[in-house]
Amino acid sequence: MAAPLDDIVILEIDNWMAAPSAGAVLADMGATVIKIEPLSGDPMRKMGRPVKNPDLAEGFQDYDFQFDVDNRGKQSISIALDQPEGAELVRKLAAKADIFMCNLLAARQEKFGLGPEEMFKINPRLVHATLTGYGTTGPDAWRPGYDVTAFFGRSGLYDSSREGDDGVVPMARPAQGDHTTGLAMVGAILGALRMAEKTGKGQVVETSLYETAVWTQATDYSVTAMDHAPVRRRPRHQMLAICANRFPCGDGNWVVFNMMPDAAYWPRVAKCLGLEQLLSDERFVDPSSRYKNMGALIDLFDAELAKKSRDEWGKIFDDAGLIWGPVMGLHEVPQDPHAVEIGMFPKIEHPEHGTYTTVNIPMRFATADVKPQGPAPLIGQHTDEILALSGFSEAEISALKEAKIVGSN
């Protein structure tokens, strides 16, 4: 099977996780993604958590799986971008690329001659894509941003996720905002690529951690942008509907209900939990009454759910036709039968260490070869190959290495 982007060449200058994750998705779609790193490498290298599995092959004991997931299937060339010759080399490589993507702030793009105007002089059909914390324009375009600051913090997501007005601000898991923004980057790039192919003219697109986070909260912002009212941070005992809440079970694991309208599901839920007597209780006779007495009702539900484990209750909920979900631990999901069946954790064959498990992108193609194409490259692993394909002779490549414009393989 052919891959959707198997004739597309992408030049990528980025680091950490957000923009690299977009490159990984495009590589999975078959694109040739050339990652340009500093001579010292992407600072994300060797930052991943070590694997706690003594049964792994020896070569995987120190393998950086977190770097791998955002850089798999790419080629790597290391270039001293801060040297004029290095920036000029990037521009030469861009002449044969379809897409140039980066996470450089606008000022740095201009400093190195890698902004859209300069790049279009070299390649007028190029798609020029930028991912930053806050965008390339506006009063804070200068500000560096990570997902915990721009995506979770400034967008309101951290604040709205607190449990009640006095709740502690939760801590996000690594790169969740980065990967979400990476998907936005992919969408923008594919749209721009389509336009470039139709018109023959280069396109400029961008996204940011800040903008993407706001979009993920568009349901809240569709109203808040009109009335500017703070979001009500409701504790569990003050939720609007008993059939849309979360509950602890007897083994310490939790379940989530989401059955609306509440009036339609209330009798079924009460009977499923063996609480039929509540159906005639005046405190809970209708949705308004249940809301007014939500604290007492939650306590009754908690007491009943404490009698069985999450998975025991799950079978009962399924038999009753309830809409629910288990709150699963990260360690459980790779063994989830549904995750296994739909291929959420595919395998990659490493040429030296053997087979290992990775994480699939959230899109599946019925008749296209979309999958992880291989492991992440070593720093500068493909330097000679990339330069040779771009027309550099062996002598020219050696000269670039001696001048420390590019790194050695």
N, C-alpha and C positions, 0 to 999 in steps of 0.2 A: 504494500500500500504506500502511496505517496503521502508526504506530510504537507500541510497547508502552506508552510513558509520555506520549503526546501530550496527555493531559488533566491532567498533574501539574505543579504549580508548586513549585519548590524555591528556598528562600532559603539562600544560601551565604555564610558569613563565614570566610574562610581565606586562607592565603598559602603560598608556596613550592610544593611539588609533591604531597604525599601526599593531603590532602583535596581539593585542586583536581582531581587526576586522577580521583577518584571522581565529582566533578561533571561532568567531561568525558564519562565513560562514560554517565552518566544523560542528559546532553544528546544524545549519539549515539543513545540510545534514544527520543528525542523529547521529553523533559521540557523545560519552560521553566525554565532555571536562571538565577537572578538573583544575580550575584556582587556582594557588597557589599565595596567596597574603601575604605581610608582616602583622604583627599583627595590624598595623594601617590601613591597606587596601591599595588598588591601589590609588595613589594620584589623579587619574582622578575622583574619586568619589566626588560628590558634587561640581564639577567644571562647570557643564553644565549651560546654560542660563535658567533662570526660564521661565516657560510657561506663556504667557500673554492671559489667557482665563479664565475668572471668572466663566464660566459655567462648568468647569471640576469638577469631584468628588473631595471631600476634600482631599483624600489621594494622589491625583495627583498634588496638588498645589505646593508641594515641591519635586516632584519626579524628579530624574535626568535622563531624557530621552536620553541625549547624552551619558552618561555612558551605559545606557541600550542597545542602538543599537549595541555597540561593545562587549557586554558581555551577551547578552540574551541566554537563554537555557543552560547556563553552571552551574557547581557546583563550590562551593568555599570552600577552606580550607586555613586557615591562619597559616603560619609557620615562625618562626624566622630563616630565612636562614643564618643570620650572626652568628648563634650558630652552633658548630660542630654537635650537635644532630639534629638540624634542617636540615642541609644539608644532613646528613645521612638518615633522614626520607624521604627526596625527592628521594634519590637513591633507597630506599626500594619501594616507590610507583612506580618508573620507571620500576621496575622488571616486573610489570604486564601491562605495557602500550605498545601501538603500536607506539606511536609518542611522542617525547619530543620536545616542541617548546619553544623558549625563545627570548627575546630581550636583553640578557646580552652580554656586550662586552666580547671579548675572554679572557681578563685578569680576569674578574669576574667569568666566567665559570670555569677557572682553579683554582681560589681561593676557590671556593665552591665545587670543585670536580665534576663539572657538564659538563665538556667538553666531546667530543665524545669518546675519549679513555677510560675514566673512566666509562662512561655510558654503553659502549659496553661490559665491563667486567661483568656488572650486567645483561644486556639484549642484547645479540649479534644480535638480529633481529630488534632492535630499529631504527626508523627513527629519526635522530637528526637534527632539523631545527632551524636556527638562522636568525633573522631579526635585522639589525642594521642600523645606519646612513650611514656608508661607507664601510662595509664589515669587515671580521675578519683578513684580511691580507692587506699589503700595508702600506705606511708611515702614513696614517691617520686613521688606524684601531682603534686607541686609542680614537678617537674624538667622543664625544656624538653628536647625530644629531637629529633634529626635521625636520618635512617636510618643514617648511618655510626656514630652513638653508640648509639642504642637498638636498632636492627634488627640491624646487623652486629656491633657491639661487645659489648653487654651480653648478648645472646642466646646467645653462644657460637659464632656463625657464623664470625666472623673467625678465632677460635682453631682451630676444627675444620678450617678450610680451609688451614691452613698445611701446607707440604710437610715433614713430619718435625717432630720436637720442637724443632729449632733454626731452623725455617723462618721467614722474614720474614712478618709479618702482611700479607696482600694488601690492596690498596686497591679498594674497590667502585667500580663505574661510577656515574655520577650518577643518583640517584632510583630505583634498582632496588628498594630496600626500600620507598620511597614508593609506587611503582606497585603493588607486591604488596599493601601494606596498603590502598591505595585499592580494590582488588578486594574485600578483606574488608569494607570499609566499604559497598560497593555491595550485597554479599550481605546484610549486616545491615539496611540500609535497605529493601530489597525485602521481606524477611521481616516487618519491622515495619509496612511499608505494608499488607501483606496482613492483618495482625492488626488494624490500625486500621480498615480497610475492613469487616472482619467484625464487629468489636465496637463501633465508633463511639467508641472510647476512644483517647486518645493513647498513644504508645509511646516508650520511651527506650531507645536502643541506643548502643553505643560499641565501638570497637576501638582498638588501639594498635600502634605500630611494634614494640614489645617482644613483645607477645602473638602478633602475626602471624609474627614471625621464629621464635619457638619452635615454632609450628604447622608452619612449613615444614620443621622438623627433627624432626617428630613420630616418624619412624622411629627416629632415634637416641634421642630422649627417652623413648620407650616402654620402653626398657631402662635408660637412664641414670637415670631418675627412680626406678627400683627399687633399683639397686645403687650409684648415686652414683660409679661408676668413670669416670675420665677417658676420653675418646674416644681411641682409638689413631690418631695422625696418621701414616699410613703413607707413606713416600716411594715413588716409583714402583717402585723395585727391591725393595720389600718388600710389594707387593700380594699378596693371597691367591690370585689366579687370573690366569694369563697371558691368558685370553680376556676379561678385564674390566680393561682398562688403556688407557693412551694412549701413542702412539708418534710420534716425529718422522719425516718422510719426507725424500726427497732434496732437495726444494726449500725446506726449512725450515718447511713447513706440517705440521700434526699431524693424526692420526686417532684416533678413540676406538673401542675394541671393548667390547661388552657382550653376551657370549654365555655364558649359564649354563644348566645346570651345565657347568662347565669340562670334565668328562670327555667329555661328548657332543660338544663342538665342537672339542676339541683336535686330533683327526686332520685334520679339515677345514681348520683354520687352518694347521696345519703344511704340508699339501700345497699349499694356496693360495700360501704364501710360498716354495715350492720347498725346504722344509726337511724332506722326508720322512725323512731319515736320523735326525732327532731322535726319531721314533716308536719306534725300537729302542734309543735311548740310555737306559741304566739311570738316569741322573740325572733323566730326565723321564718315567718309565714310568707314573706315576699322579699324581693331584692333589697328594698329600702330598709326593712327590718333587719335583714341579715347584715347589712352594712353598719347599721347603728350598733349592732351587738357583735361586731366582727371579732373583737378580742375574745369573748367567751366562746364563740364558735370555733375559732382557731385552736383554742385550748382543748376543746372536745375532739377535734380532728386529730390533733397531735397525740392525745392519749390513746386513741384507737389505732393510729398508724404505728405507734410504738410497739404493738403486739406482734408485728411480723417484719421481716427484712424487706428491703427494697425490691429484690427480685421475686420474693413470694407475693408481695402486693402487685407487682407488675403482671403476673399471670392472671390475677383476679381482675385487674383493671382491663386487660385485653378481653377477657371473657365477657365483661360487662359493656364493652364497646366504648370505654372512656378515651378521651384524648389526653395523653399524658406522655411524659418523657422521663427517663432516669437521669439523675445528675451523676454522670460518670467521671471517674478520675482519669487523668491523662494516661496513666499506666494501664487502664482498662480498654481504652478505645482501639488500640492496634489489634486486640483479640476479639473485638466486637464482630460477631458473625456477619452482620450487615456490612460493616466496613471491609471485611475480608472479601465478601462476595462481589462488591462493586469496585474492588481494586484500589482502595484508598491508600494502601501501603505497598506499592510495587517494589520489585527488586532491581538492583543495578549490579552489573558485573564489573568489578574492579580488576584491571589487568594484572595487578600484583597480589592483591590480598584476597580475592574471591568475591562472593556474593554478599550484598548487604541490603538492608531495607531502607527505603526513603519514603517521602510523602508525596502523593499525587496532587497535581493541580486540580482545581474544582471544576473541570470541564472534561467531557468525554465525547469522542467522535466515533461514529459507527463505522465509517469506511476510510479513515485517515490514520496515518501512523503517528499518533500523538502520544508520547511517552517520554520518560527520562532517557536521554540519549547516551548517557555515560557519566562518569564521576567528574567532579570539579578539577580543573587543571592545577598543576603546580605553578608557582610564580614564573612567568616568562617561558613556560613550557613550549610554546609554539612560536617563539620569537623568530627563529630562522625561517620556519615554514611560511609565516605570514609575510615577512619581508621579501622572501624569494618570490612568492606569488604576486607581490606588488611590483616586481621588476628590479629589485636590488640584487646586485651581484654578490658573490661570496666576499670579495674584497671590500665592497661597500658595507656589508654587514659586519665584517671584522673591524672596520674603521669606526663604526658606530659603537661597537662594544668597547673598543679601546678608549674612546672618548667618553665613555660612560653615559651615552645618550640612551642606549638600551642595555638591558641586563643580559647576562649569559643564561643559557638554558640550564 
